[in-house]
Amino acid sequence: MEEHEAAAIRAKIMDLRIEHRDLDAAITAIYERPFVDQLQLRRLKKRKLLIKDMIVKLESRLKPTWTPDARAGPCQSAVKALDTASFSLPGSMGKGSAAKMGNRAWTLANGSARSAS
């Protein structure tokens, strides 16, 4: 994505956030009235949700997408270890297997891809 496209998306997001904030204030004002117009309230809430969805969609366009060829971060080795690890079902574990599996899970959770067996 080119920089001018990203700038246009950021500007649109800012406009939508302002409109979202204004709708929030309008909804609050409706609740403060002695008579609450349910139809108007429903329409404002629906519009507010629509704007929020638009903001999320535009923000996702600004974030880079993940591709399998992209360089993985520090978790790449942990993912590879999980892909190649052989885990047994609880009913088929031999003596000491549960402890080894626990060590492997602890090791992966703490950032190291080496098996502790």
Backbone as CSV, one residue per row, in Angstrom:
resi,resn,N_x,N_y,N_z,CA_x,CA_y,CA_z,C_x,C_y,C_z
1,MET,0.846,-1.169,0.000,0.000,0.000,0.000,0.899,1.243,0.000
2,GLU,0.550,2.171,-0.837,1.339,3.394,-0.931,0.995,4.341,0.219
3,GLU,1.916,5.248,0.465,1.765,6.153,1.607,0.541,7.062,1.480
4,HIS,0.241,7.551,0.267,-0.913,8.440,0.122,-2.223,7.689,0.356
5,GLU,-2.251,6.386,0.015,-3.434,5.575,0.300,-3.607,5.386,1.802
6,ALA,-2.500,5.107,2.487,-2.536,4.932,3.933,-2.971,6.223,4.629
7,ALA,-2.491,7.357,4.134,-2.877,8.647,4.729,-4.373,8.910,4.544
8,ALA,-4.903,8.562,3.370,-6.336,8.745,3.121,-7.167,7.852,4.034
9,ILE,-6.701,6.625,4.254,-7.417,5.706,5.148,-7.384,6.230,6.578
10,ARG,-6.214,6.719,7.022,-6.110,7.277,8.383,-7.042,8.471,8.564
11,ALA,-7.141,9.321,7.549,-8.033,10.486,7.618,-9.492,10.041,7.715
12,LYS,-9.851,9.038,6.941,-11.222,8.511,6.984,-11.522,7.909,8.358
13,ILE,-10.561,7.204,8.918,-10.729,6.627,10.259,-10.963,7.726,11.288
14,MET,-10.198,8.811,11.193,-10.379,9.925,12.139,-11.771,10.534,12.004
15,ASP,-12.246,10.714,10.771,-13.593,11.251,10.559,-14.652,10.323,11.150
16,LEU,-14.473,9.026,10.940,-15.435,8.062,11.471,-15.418,8.034,13.003
17,ARG,-14.240,8.171,13.592,-14.154,8.204,15.067,-14.873,9.424,15.624
18,ILE,-14.758,10.548,14.941,-15.467,11.757,15.377,-16.975,11.538,15.292
19,GLU,-17.416,10.966,14.178,-18.850,10.695,14.026,-19.329,9.687,15.080
20,HIS,-18.515,8.686,15.369,-18.849,7.686,16.389,-19.012,8.354,17.756
21,ARG,-18.088,9.259,18.074,-18.147,9.988,19.343,-19.390,10.876,19.401
22,ASP,-19.719,11.535,18.295,-20.907,12.383,18.239,-22.185,11.562,18.432
23,LEU,-22.227,10.389,17.818,-23.389,9.519,17.990,-23.516,9.058,19.436
24,ASP,-22.397,8.782,20.058,-22.416,8.384,21.464,-23.002,9.497,22.329
25,ALA,-22.611,10.733,22.036,-23.155,11.880,22.784,-24.655,12.039,22.508
26,ALA,-25.084,11.821,21.277,-26.506,11.936,20.934,-27.321,10.853,21.640
27,ILE,-26.787,9.651,21.715,-27.472,8.558,22.406,-27.612,8.873,23.892
28,THR,-26.555,9.397,24.473,-26.599,9.780,25.889,-27.645,10.872,26.114
29,ALA,-27.720,11.829,25.209,-28.694,12.919,25.334,-30.129,12.392,25.243
30,ILE,-30.350,11.389,24.410,-31.695,10.820,24.295,-32.119,10.177,25.613
31,TYR,-31.196,9.505,26.271,-31.512,8.879,27.552,-31.836,9.905,28.636
32,GLU,-31.315,11.111,28.508,-31.553,12.142,29.513,-32.904,12.830,29.361
33,ARG,-33.568,12.614,28.232,-34.885,13.200,27.999,-35.943,12.472,28.833
34,PRO,-37.042,13.194,29.150,-38.111,12.529,29.900,-38.802,11.431,29.071
35,PHE,-38.885,11.614,27.762,-39.481,10.614,26.881,-38.401,10.128,25.925
36,VAL,-38.135,8.835,25.965,-37.093,8.254,25.119,-37.731,7.751,23.835
37,ASP,-37.286,8.295,22.716,-37.762,7.868,21.407,-36.998,6.597,21.012
38,GLN,-37.660,5.448,21.200,-37.004,4.159,20.977,-36.562,3.959,19.525
39,LEU,-37.369,4.439,18.594,-37.025,4.289,17.182,-35.761,5.078,16.835
40,GLN,-35.720,6.327,17.288,-34.534,7.146,17.029,-33.312,6.547,17.724
41,LEU,-33.504,6.066,18.937,-32.412,5.455,19.687,-31.873,4.228,18.955
42,ARG,-32.762,3.391,18.451,-32.362,2.195,17.710,-31.584,2.567,16.447
43,ARG,-32.049,3.585,15.747,-31.361,4.012,14.517,-29.960,4.541,14.811
44,LEU,-29.845,5.327,15.881,-28.531,5.872,16.244,-27.565,4.765,16.657
45,LYS,-28.062,3.807,17.425,-27.200,2.705,17.852,-26.768,1.850,16.668
46,LYS,-27.682,1.639,15.737,-27.352,0.862,14.543,-26.281,1.582,13.711
47,ARG,-26.443,2.895,13.558,-25.463,3.692,12.819,-24.098,3.656,13.524
48,LYS,-24.125,3.732,14.854,-22.892,3.710,15.631,-22.156,2.377,15.423
49,LEU,-22.892,1.274,15.429,-22.280,-0.033,15.186,-21.724,-0.142,13.765
50,LEU,-22.456,0.392,12.810,-21.996,0.387,11.424,-20.679,1.160,11.290
51,ILE,-20.610,2.307,11.942,-19.391,3.118,11.896,-18.234,2.373,12.557
52,LYS,-18.499,1.712,13.680,-17.453,0.955,14.359,-16.924,-0.158,13.450
53,ASP,-17.825,-0.848,12.752,-17.404,-1.891,11.805,-16.558,-1.300,10.683
54,MET,-16.933,-0.131,10.193,-16.158,0.520,9.141,-14.760,0.885,9.636
55,ILE,-14.672,1.357,10.869,-13.371,1.707,11.453,-12.487,0.467,11.534
56,VAL,-13.039,-0.626,12.039,-12.265,-1.865,12.170,-11.794,-2.356,10.802
57,LYS,-12.672,-2.288,9.817,-12.310,-2.737,8.463,-11.180,-1.883,7.890
58,LEU,-11.279,-0.568,8.058,-10.221,0.308,7.546,-8.911,0.103,8.294
59,GLU,-8.990,-0.084,9.618,-7.773,-0.318,10.396,-7.093,-1.613,9.970
60,SER,-7.887,-2.620,9.625,-7.285,-3.879,9.193,-6.566,-3.722,7.852
61,ARG,-7.009,-2.773,7.039,-6.315,-2.523,5.771,-4.953,-1.882,5.989
62,LEU,-4.787,-1.191,7.101,-3.502,-0.545,7.395,-2.477,-1.527,7.938
63,LYS,-2.947,-2.601,8.569,-2.032,-3.565,9.161,-1.517,-4.505,8.078
64,PRO,-0.244,-4.855,8.158,0.291,-5.794,7.164,-0.330,-7.169,7.356
65,THR,-0.530,-7.870,6.270,-1.099,-9.209,6.344,0.002,-10.230,6.464
66,TRP,-0.292,-11.321,7.103,0.669,-12.394,7.282,0.625,-13.313,6.082
67,THR,1.777,-13.667,5.591,1.872,-14.652,4.522,2.815,-15.745,4.982
68,PRO,2.657,-16.966,4.479,3.539,-18.057,4.903,5.015,-17.772,4.617
69,ASP,5.298,-16.952,3.608,6.680,-16.658,3.251,7.283,-15.532,4.087
70,ALA,6.428,-14.835,4.837,6.922,-13.714,5.637,7.838,-14.233,6.735
71,ARG,8.788,-13.422,7.108,9.700,-13.811,8.182,8.932,-13.888,9.481
72,ALA,9.054,-14.991,10.137,8.369,-15.159,11.421,9.225,-14.549,12.511
73,GLY,8.585,-14.167,13.557,9.280,-13.579,14.693,9.868,-14.657,15.588
74,PRO,10.055,-14.356,16.861,10.681,-15.300,17.787,9.845,-16.548,18.040
75,CYS,8.584,-16.543,17.661,7.723,-17.700,17.899,7.885,-18.777,16.840
76,GLN,8.633,-18.498,15.770,8.753,-19.454,14.679,9.296,-20.790,15.164
77,SER,10.315,-20.781,16.001,10.894,-22.041,16.458,9.919,-22.791,17.359
78,ALA,9.122,-22.077,18.144,8.139,-22.737,18.996,7.042,-23.377,18.161
79,VAL,6.620,-22.711,17.092,5.604,-23.273,16.206,6.144,-24.516,15.526
80,LYS,7.387,-24.471,15.058,7.992,-25.649,14.432,8.074,-26.799,15.422
81,ALA,8.408,-26.484,16.666,8.496,-27.529,17.685,7.135,-28.159,17.927
82,LEU,6.082,-27.353,17.932,4.742,-27.896,18.109,4.331,-28.737,16.916
83,ASP,4.726,-28.323,15.719,4.383,-29.077,14.519,5.063,-30.443,14.505
84,THR,6.276,-30.524,15.028,7.024,-31.775,14.967,6.909,-32.594,16.238
85,ALA,6.362,-32.042,17.299,6.252,-32.768,18.566,5.244,-33.907,18.425
86,SER,5.564,-35.007,19.064,4.624,-36.142,19.044,4.011,-36.250,20.425
87,PHE,2.733,-36.013,20.506,2.021,-36.092,21.764,1.161,-37.340,21.757
88,SER,1.121,-38.025,22.890,0.308,-39.233,23.014,-0.995,-38.888,23.698
89,LEU,-1.993,-39.692,23.455,-3.253,-39.534,24.163,-3.065,-39.971,25.598
90,PRO,-3.809,-39.394,26.547,-3.610,-39.732,27.958,-3.705,-41.224,28.251
91,GLY,-4.531,-41.968,27.579,-4.671,-43.393,27.843,-3.499,-44.224,27.336
92,SER,-2.669,-43.668,26.462,-1.599,-44.455,25.857,-0.208,-44.032,26.326
93,MET,-0.136,-43.285,27.392,1.168,-42.812,27.862,1.899,-43.909,28.621
94,GLY,3.157,-43.992,28.354,3.993,-44.927,29.091,4.477,-44.278,30.371
95,LYS,5.250,-45.014,31.134,5.759,-44.507,32.403,6.685,-43.320,32.149
96,GLY,6.400,-42.197,32.778,7.223,-41.006,32.646,6.855,-40.118,31.471
97,SER,5.945,-40.556,30.605,5.580,-39.748,29.432,4.875,-38.465,29.813
98,ALA,4.043,-38.531,30.841,3.301,-37.340,31.250,4.259,-36.256,31.724
99,ALA,5.293,-36.639,32.456,6.263,-35.650,32.934,7.025,-35.035,31.768
100,LYS,7.392,-35.867,30.791,8.107,-35.346,29.627,7.229,-34.380,28.847
101,MET,5.941,-34.723,28.679,5.034,-33.840,27.953,4.869,-32.533,28.724
102,GLY,4.794,-32.609,30.041,4.685,-31.405,30.858,5.917,-30.528,30.707
103,ASN,7.102,-31.146,30.680,8.336,-30.382,30.497,8.372,-29.716,29.135
104,ARG,7.916,-30.424,28.091,7.912,-29.864,26.741,6.980,-28.653,26.693
105,ALA,5.779,-28.794,27.285,4.831,-27.682,27.289,5.405,-26.496,28.060
106,TRP,6.056,-26.776,29.220,6.641,-25.690,29.999,7.752,-25.019,29.208
107,THR,8.569,-25.798,28.531,9.675,-25.267,27.762,9.169,-24.385,26.629
108,LEU,8.138,-24.827,25.915,7.578,-24.039,24.818,6.945,-22.753,25.333
109,ALA,6.271,-22.839,26.469,5.609,-21.658,27.019,6.618,-20.617,27.483
110,ASN,7.811,-21.044,27.823,8.813,-20.111,28.317,9.815,-19.699,27.267
111,GLY,9.491,-19.909,25.993,10.274,-19.325,24.914,11.351,-20.180,24.319
112,SER,11.586,-21.344,24.828,12.625,-22.183,24.256,11.997,-23.289,23.430
113,ALA,12.541,-23.569,22.286,11.980,-24.598,21.410,12.592,-25.961,21.674
114,ARG,13.600,-26.049,22.553,14.235,-27.341,22.829,13.336,-28.165,23.723
115,SER,13.312,-29.433,23.483,12.537,-30.343,24.324,13.316,-30.615,25.604
116,ALA,12.625,-30.686,26.701,13.288,-30.923,27.989,13.342,-32.387,28.324
117,SER,13.123,-33.275,27.379,13.132,-34.705,27.682,14.499,-35.281,27.730
